[in-house]
């Protein structure tokens, strides 16, 4: 059985913008995204391929085999060194590797409440002590008249990442999609494992 988003990659889904997210470009250039990096829910790999320019070890995982196939082809065409794998973000311990930075663009906001709890445990299993998780997700300020994924509030993020985590910041941002000229209303979070 293929995951729910796999079929989206037979075409070009709205979140596959053909370039890295501007927020992640800024974070990487500022040196915040560093060390061994894992991009969870990497899709066709644009963020991970961008991170690989900085000479560090980069992994990208997605549960959609079609997305990972596209990511591998892009990396090969561009001469990027990224390890792309079909894997479940709710079971990151299975990677048997720990990361200094884990990035997430548009994955967290697809999770149910129960999955959010599983995801924080999964993150812990794959992060170095004091590693940092960067999350970009749709905020509750984004209108839901076009549908799309669940919107997330700052309070929800603080509730999920409580004990054992340090929230460095949660700030208003934009997430780029094919639906938005200037990006959708989003939250960018930086959360460190305590």
Helices and strands as residue ranges (DSSP letters): G 6-10, H 22-29, E 37-40, H 46-51, G 52-54, E 58-62, H 65-78, E 83-86, G 89-95, E 99-105, G 108-110, H 113-126, E 127-138, H 154-160, E 165-175, E 184-193
